[in-house]
Every structure is written in C-alpha cells, then in structure tokens.
Amino acid sequence: MADNRDRSWAEPYKIKMVEPVQMISREERERAIEEAGYNTFLLRSRDVYIDLLTDSGTSAMSDRQWAGMMMGDEAYAGSENFYHLEEAIQKYYGYEHIVPTHQGRGAEHMISQLMIDEGDFVPGNMYFTTTKLHQELAGGTFVDVIIDEAHDPENEHPFKANVDLNKLEDLIKEKGAEKIPYVSIATSVNMAGGQPISMDNLKKVRELTNKYDIPIIHDMTRVAENAYFIKQREEGYEDTPVKEIVREICSLTDGATMSAKKDALVNIGGFLALDDEELFKKAQNMVVVYEGLHTYGGMAGRDMEALAIGITESVDEDHIRARVGQVQYLGEKLIDMGVPVVRPIGSHGVFLNAKKILPHLSQDELPAQTLAAELYLDAGIRSMERGVVSAGRNPETGEHNYPDLELVRLTIPRRVYTQAHMDVVAESVEAVYQQREDITGLAFDYEPEYLRFFQSRFKKR
Ligand SMILES: *Cc1c(COP(=O)(O)O)cnc(C)c1O
C-alpha cells in the first residue's frame, strides 16, 4: 500500500473485537450536558456516542500489544519489560537514558524542577497546558517564540510549529543565556492545531542554541505524526522512512518528555529521556519520590511492554499514513461543507474555528466552550474546548488570558473509529453550523485553580 501513494488509504488492520456504542435521546443529552455544567470533560462516557474528546490514552492496542500485556514482569525492581522499553526508546528515538513515568506530566514535572530556577525564562513553540504549568510551578516564565503564522487559523503555512529565530535570539540577548535553562520544542504542536515543525527550522534552532550553549528539551508526544508531515511536505524527505525522520528529529535535541498515551498507542504511560548522564542521575533519584522506582516510574510491567511494542508500531509507514489520513479525511469534508476550521488540517484532530462560527459571541461568552456543548447536544459527539477557558488566567494580574485562537478540537483516537464515524461527525458539525446564529453563550459557574478547563462548570447566559 505504501508504495501506491496515488490510491486511497485504508485502515491497515482488521477488527477482531468490538465495543458497542449508541446514541441516547435528545432529552437525555440535554439532561446530561446540563448536569455536566456544559463541560464535556464532566460528561459520563456512557452518554457519549462518538468520543472525540482527546486522542490521549484512547487508542486501540494491537493484538501484539495485548499479547505483550500477558508478558508483564511485575517485579518491583528490574522488570524485564523496563529493559524492552529502554531498548525501544534507544532504537527508535536514539536517546541514551530513560526514566519511566506514569504519563507525560510526570516527566514535565521532573524536567521543570531539575532545570528551571526562580526567575528563569523558558522559550517554546507555543504553550501546552501542563507543560507551561509545570514551568511556572518551578518558578519559570514561558515565552512563546513560535512564528506569527501559528496564531492565524487560516494561514496555510506548511510548518506552523516553526520557531521564529529572531524572537528566540532577541529573548536570549534580552534576558541572558544563563536565565534560559532550555528551549522547549514540541513536535506536532497541539495548541496550534496539530501543526508540524520542519527539519530545517529545527536544525536552525539547534545551531542558535549551540551558539549560546542552551539545551533543547523535546516534547515528543506526537513526533511520528510530525515526521509524517515532514515526509509529505519537506524537500529532500519524500523517500525517507518516517522511522528515520523520527530519529533525526530526536538527534537534534538533548532530551525529551513523552506522553506515550498519544503517538505510542498505549492507554497509560510516559517517560523522560535524557542524553546528559548527570541530569539523568538526578531524575532517576527524583522519580522515586514522585512516581515509583526508576525501573517502573508509575507503570505496571505489562504497561511498559505494551509501550515498547506501541513505539515500534507508531513509526510504521502504513499506520501513520492511515492515522493522519483519517484526520485529513474529516477535515477536508468539513472544508467542503464550508465550515471554518484551522488550516492546514493537523495531525491528530480537526480544530473548528469557534470565533468565526459564532462571531456574535465575545470571548467572555466562551464561544469554543459553547460550541462544544452544542455539538454534544446535536448527536452525542464529544469534543473539547481550546480557547479562553483552556488558556487560564495570568498568574500576576489574575485576568483571563485571551488567546487569538478560540477552537473546538475534534480529536481522533488512533485505530478506533471508521470512516463512517467520520461521516456522521461531519454531518453533525454541519447541522450545528447551520443553526449557529441561534446559539447563545456560557458563563463560568465554578472555576478551580489549576488547569480549569478540566473541571470548570458553566451556566447558560
Ligand atoms: C498530552 C500532552 C502532554 C501531557 O501528557 P499527559 O500524558 O497527559 O500527562 C504534554 N504535551 C503535549 C503536547 C500533550 O499533548
């Protein structure tokens, strides 16, 4: 299939176990979303028909991964599965040392605490919610150095996750290299709509950081998806296997945090990977305080085995082509229907431009949160807000952060839904789009202190 690129893609697997899903009635959906405070995170999964809340931990594992689960070596120390995981990471990503964690934020917590001092600045190609919070909790300030095009949902730049090298160098000169513990580089940037960074740009970031002796820490949560876009769009990579592109990306950075619940096809898990031995030793010591012994870090042996296998499957050409292909399929359908979405279509989801769909709502009326609730009401499809609610408050002024992007994310789990599900989703989005002028906004009813989008409750205005 991979060598027949002009033909349609098809799922490179057959289904051998099914989990029934059903749509509850309109009245039941109305009750469910009201009880959830109009926050899709607070819905019960049984009330959801097609669940596009997130691609995190929601992927379907393969028969090989399930077989691996039966090979769990649940020894407290030195589990065989840890060594399999270490081997897979060294082979496919090329990082030298690894510390397993229960999921991505466990690794973000450690790297932030180990490297950031009070008053430091951490430049990055757009923020991510948990990444930025851990940087702030460690006393740092996140500084966005992504290119301006990333903040424009209609700009068709093929590599919207690229770093603006002038912004980065200006920051280094202004604050001093000693105030910058590392540059945080994400592949397939989630908050920009699943947009890739180019190899060329990453090489230039490497040159610049080498000049000032600043390390690069890679948020590699969706590195294979980014590599696939490089293969599709960057000159010189047309014939390079995704596997090799992934390794090359990793080789340009000094360490990585990984949420294995995304690219790596498992339901739970993550790790911190480091080339520096001294830093690794500190992380290995720290993990026993917060996660578990350094050979399991919060994962069961069976989870580490499934992850080791998931890593090998994640860089398979047929897999990645179908995975990204399914997302493109949904996105192109919505574009044909005239629905405003972030362009180009990203790697893991389609992002609806709520500002443009609901122009009559101000950002204080929470357009993306409102649109996500309306989508659920229409056909039981669960999506999530990525706008003012996710952006939180400025820790100094206490005011809302008002991001340029006010988006609803339709995130596609890997290997879970079929093309027919995508058709149903597109029809529902179109139906809501046609009633858009009658939609009224929401207001906060309850707001927790941290990562408020998860647990806030809202009421109708
Ligand atoms: C999910 C995610 C994280 C955090 O990982 P968890 O496993 O959810 O803790 C960090 N960075 C990015 C880009 C993510 O998508």
The ligand as an SDF file (V2000), in Angstrom:
LIG
                    3D

 15 15  0  0  0  0  0  0  0  0999 V2000
   -0.9030   15.2100   26.4910 C   0  0  0  0  0  0  0  0  0  0  0  0
    0.2260   16.0950   26.3490 C   0  0  0  0  0  0  0  0  0  0  0  0
    1.1010   16.3350   27.4180 C   0  0  0  0  0  0  0  0  0  0  0  0
    0.8610   15.8000   28.8210 C   0  0  0  0  0  0  0  0  0  0  0  0
    0.8670   14.4410   28.8700 O   0  0  0  0  0  0  0  0  0  0  0  0
   -0.0700   13.5710   29.8390 P   0  0  0  0  0  0  0  0  0  0  0  0
    0.2520   12.1680   29.4820 O   0  0  0  0  0  0  0  0  0  0  0  0
   -1.4970   13.9370   29.5430 O   0  0  0  0  0  0  0  0  0  0  0  0
    0.2900   13.9050   31.2390 O   0  0  0  0  0  0  0  0  0  0  0  0
    2.2080   17.1300   27.1690 C   0  0  0  0  0  0  0  0  0  0  0  0
    2.4280   17.6830   25.9850 N   0  0  0  0  0  0  0  0  0  0  0  0
    1.5940   17.5070   24.9340 C   0  0  0  0  0  0  0  0  0  0  0  0
    1.8910   18.1510   23.6270 C   0  0  0  0  0  0  0  0  0  0  0  0
    0.4660   16.7130   25.0850 C   0  0  0  0  0  0  0  0  0  0  0  0
   -0.3620   16.5490   24.0580 O   0  0  0  0  0  0  0  0  0  0  0  0
  1  2  1  0
  2  3  1  0
  2 14  2  0
  3  4  1  0
  3 10  2  0
  4  5  1  0
  5  6  1  0
  6  7  2  0
  6  8  1  0
  6  9  1  0
 10 11  1  0
 11 12  2  0
 12 13  1  0
 12 14  1  0
 14 15  1  0
M  END
$$$$
